[in-house]
């Protein structure tokens, strides 16, 4: 594992409540001369659904717990049993409940994003200038990149369209 003192200290801060201050390509360009070719390849492949590097197993486990919790609570709201047994985690249960109670899908996504950032901070621990810190930063940047694609007006328009289609199918029109 390398030390990335200059690289990590030159990266802008990331917050779940703000837009990404740099794009992922710019981040990769900054990494190019500071990391090995293998690490750079892993960073290029990293996405929230396809983690890479030293955080991959912890991130995958976290996502599995969160997905199961969301699905379990959705099933319970529909009055259906959730077919998979799993070990509940209080933080994931609380985040899922808050997201499902949100006023709209965008607010729910923001709640989940904040929880994902908190989990990455747990994975990060006391790491500041090593691969763990680098991959946690990269994942946060990818999450912000995804969140930046959410468009309130476009989403609301699509939701209204889908809702009207459901209403028409219920009415039999």
Buried (B, 14 or more C-beta within 10 A) or exposed (E): EEEBEEBBEEBEEBEBEEEBBBEBEEBBEBBEEBBEEEBBEBBEEBBBEEBBBBBBEBBEEBBEBBEBBBBBBEBEEEEEEBEEEBEEBEBBBEBBEBBBEBEEBBEBBBBBBBBBBEBBEEBBEEBEBBBBBBBBBBBBBBBBBBBEEEEEEEBEEEEEEEEEEEEEEEEEE
